């Protein structure tokens, strides 16, 4: 497995088992200066992303992402559908 495949496997694992305890894995899949955008808002930096996820997960009984497709588009980009 090359480094790109390892990163995608870590990313997939993080979201497949997302809960507060798995947030320790964020630095393994996101850069410390991440600019994360979703329909709710924008979050800059790993610390802000961690805080955002903790708030979201703190209000949930459970969370489940089913990853349906992973596409390797280039050496530095990939697309993951859920």
C-alpha beads as a LAMMPS data file, in Angstrom:
LAMMPS data file: protein, C-alpha beads

82 atoms
81 bonds

1 atom types
1 bond types

-500.0 500.0 xlo xhi
-500.0 500.0 ylo yhi
-500.0 500.0 zlo zhi

Masses

1 110.0

Atoms # bond

1 1 1 0.000 0.000 0.000
2 1 1 1.388 3.402 -0.912
3 1 1 1.075 6.492 1.310
4 1 1 -2.013 7.725 -0.545
5 1 1 -3.823 4.433 0.015
6 1 1 -2.806 4.438 3.689
7 1 1 -4.199 7.953 4.124
8 1 1 -7.480 7.006 2.432
9 1 1 -7.741 3.909 4.622
10 1 1 -7.222 6.034 7.745
11 1 1 -9.798 8.567 6.529
12 1 1 -12.299 5.795 5.787
13 1 1 -11.709 4.218 9.194
14 1 1 -12.169 7.566 10.966
15 1 1 -15.553 8.227 9.384
16 1 1 -16.740 4.599 9.522
17 1 1 -16.287 4.650 13.310
18 1 1 -16.750 8.349 14.071
19 1 1 -17.304 9.108 17.729
20 1 1 -15.645 11.360 20.310
21 1 1 -12.896 8.836 21.041
22 1 1 -11.915 8.589 17.362
23 1 1 -11.266 12.338 17.128
24 1 1 -7.714 11.637 18.290
25 1 1 -7.215 10.348 14.718
26 1 1 -7.934 13.734 13.114
27 1 1 -4.209 14.672 12.877
28 1 1 -3.615 11.461 10.924
29 1 1 -5.991 12.498 8.137
30 1 1 -6.134 16.311 8.209
31 1 1 -3.389 18.927 7.987
32 1 1 -3.046 21.191 11.049
33 1 1 -4.078 24.130 8.854
34 1 1 -7.164 22.388 7.416
35 1 1 -9.857 24.621 5.900
36 1 1 -12.927 22.427 6.385
37 1 1 -16.145 23.481 4.658
38 1 1 -19.480 21.742 4.987
39 1 1 -23.124 22.896 4.674
40 1 1 -23.088 24.095 8.307
41 1 1 -20.047 26.355 8.090
42 1 1 -16.310 26.747 7.723
43 1 1 -13.664 25.731 10.223
44 1 1 -10.004 26.733 9.992
45 1 1 -7.349 24.701 11.724
46 1 1 -7.266 21.274 13.280
47 1 1 -8.242 22.588 16.709
48 1 1 -11.351 24.289 15.300
49 1 1 -12.296 21.108 13.437
50 1 1 -11.882 19.042 16.597
51 1 1 -14.101 21.476 18.533
52 1 1 -16.732 21.406 15.769
53 1 1 -16.857 17.597 15.686
54 1 1 -16.998 17.371 19.486
55 1 1 -20.002 19.712 19.549
56 1 1 -21.741 17.747 16.801
57 1 1 -21.040 14.365 18.338
58 1 1 -21.995 15.568 21.821
59 1 1 -25.544 16.086 20.586
60 1 1 -25.925 12.697 18.889
61 1 1 -26.950 9.287 20.125
62 1 1 -25.080 7.662 17.239
63 1 1 -23.321 8.552 14.019
64 1 1 -22.800 6.363 10.980
65 1 1 -21.176 7.114 7.636
66 1 1 -21.343 4.425 4.989
67 1 1 -18.606 5.024 2.458
68 1 1 -19.865 3.917 -0.941
69 1 1 -16.997 4.802 -3.234
70 1 1 -13.359 5.863 -3.091
71 1 1 -11.784 7.240 -6.255
72 1 1 -8.094 8.013 -6.650
73 1 1 -8.091 10.984 -8.987
74 1 1 -4.470 12.184 -8.815
75 1 1 -1.453 11.759 -6.579
76 1 1 -2.727 14.541 -4.275
77 1 1 -6.513 14.271 -4.691
78 1 1 -9.191 11.695 -4.101
79 1 1 -12.952 11.591 -3.969
80 1 1 -14.921 9.720 -1.317
81 1 1 -18.678 9.295 -1.512
82 1 1 -20.952 8.483 1.381

Bonds

1 1 1 2
2 1 2 3
3 1 3 4
4 1 4 5
5 1 5 6
6 1 6 7
7 1 7 8
8 1 8 9
9 1 9 10
10 1 10 11
11 1 11 12
12 1 12 13
13 1 13 14
14 1 14 15
15 1 15 16
16 1 16 17
17 1 17 18
18 1 18 19
19 1 19 20
20 1 20 21
21 1 21 22
22 1 22 23
23 1 23 24
24 1 24 25
25 1 25 26
26 1 26 27
27 1 27 28
28 1 28 29
29 1 29 30
30 1 30 31
31 1 31 32
32 1 32 33
33 1 33 34
34 1 34 35
35 1 35 36
36 1 36 37
37 1 37 38
38 1 38 39
39 1 39 40
40 1 40 41
41 1 41 42
42 1 42 43
43 1 43 44
44 1 44 45
45 1 45 46
46 1 46 47
47 1 47 48
48 1 48 49
49 1 49 50
50 1 50 51
51 1 51 52
52 1 52 53
53 1 53 54
54 1 54 55
55 1 55 56
56 1 56 57
57 1 57 58
58 1 58 59
59 1 59 60
60 1 60 61
61 1 61 62
62 1 62 63
63 1 63 64
64 1 64 65
65 1 65 66
66 1 66 67
67 1 67 68
68 1 68 69
69 1 69 70
70 1 70 71
71 1 71 72
72 1 72 73
73 1 73 74
74 1 74 75
75 1 75 76
76 1 76 77
77 1 77 78
78 1 78 79
79 1 79 80
80 1 80 81
81 1 81 82
